[in-house]
Amino acid sequence: MKRIWIICLCLLTIFCVVGCEGMGNRATLMGTVTEIYDAYLLVETEIGPCVVSFPDGVTREDLGLAAGDTVEIVYSGEIAESYPMQIHHVYAIKRVETTRS
């Protein structure tokens, strides 16, 4: 009986660890697009200018952004401390407000 409890406890622990593995930290940051390049954006944020890489599989045309648009960036939470700062692990870039009419 004791052996069954130990096996069940081990299985429960394994399921919890495996189930939470894909749930990495995610952070968001708001900013205004200042420049758009082929693989990244330059965004002015509350913490300073940031180079924001496009999410995997997303192109410049897919985003449909223009300079002056306000965006929300969903990323891993890691920012390279350089000037300008760099955000490489981006999950999504969402337009919040546009300057176009």
N, C-alpha and C positions, 0 to 999 in steps of 0.2 A: 504494500500500500504506500509505504514511504517512497519507494522508487517511482510510482506513478505520479505522485505529487511533484517530485523533483523534475520529472520529464515534462509535465504540464507547465511548470514554472519556467523551465528552459525554453520551451516552445513559445510561451507568451512573451518572454523577453526578446526572443529572435524576431517575432512578428512586430513588436513595438519598434525595434531598432530599424528593421527593413522598411516599415511603413512610414517612418519619419525621415528616412534618408533623403528623399527627393524634395523635402520642404525646406529649402535653403532660405536664408534671410533675404528679405526683399525690402528695399527702401525706395522712397519716392523723392523727387526733387522737381521743383517748378522753376521755369526760367523762360527767357525770351530768346528766340533764335536770332543770331546776328549774322551768321554766314552758313552757307550750305555747300558741302563738298561731295564728292562721289561716294565716300564711305563713312562720313561722319558729319556732325554738326558742330558749330561753335555756338554755345548757349551761355548767355549772361544770367547767372543765378544769384541768389542771396548770399552765397559763399564765395562768389567770384566767377570769372569766366571758366567754362568747362568744355573740353573736347569730348563729344559724346559719340561713340561708335554706333552704327546702326545695328539693330538686333539681327541675329542669324536669319538669312533668307529674305531680308527686307532691303529694298533698293531705295534710292532717292525718289524715284517716281512713285513708289508705293506709298510713301509718306505724304506726298502732296503738300509739303510745307513751303512757306515763304519767309523771308527775313521779316522780323517783327511779330511773328506768331508766338503766342504763349503756349508752352508745351509742358506736359507732365512726363517725367522720365522715371520708369520703373527699372531698377537695377539691383545688383547683388549687395549693395551697401559698401562696396570697396571703391575708393577713389585714390588714384595715383597722385601723390602730392608733388606736383610739378607746376610750372606756370606755362600755359594754363593747365588747370587740373584735368585729369583724364579719367573717363568712365568707360571701361571696356566691356564689362559683363552686363549688357543692357537687355532686358526682357521685352520692353515695350516703350514706344514713344507715342504719346497721345496729344493731339492738338486740343487745347482747352479754349483758346480764343484766337481769332484770326484778325489780321489787319485788312484783309480784302473784304469788299462789300458784295 
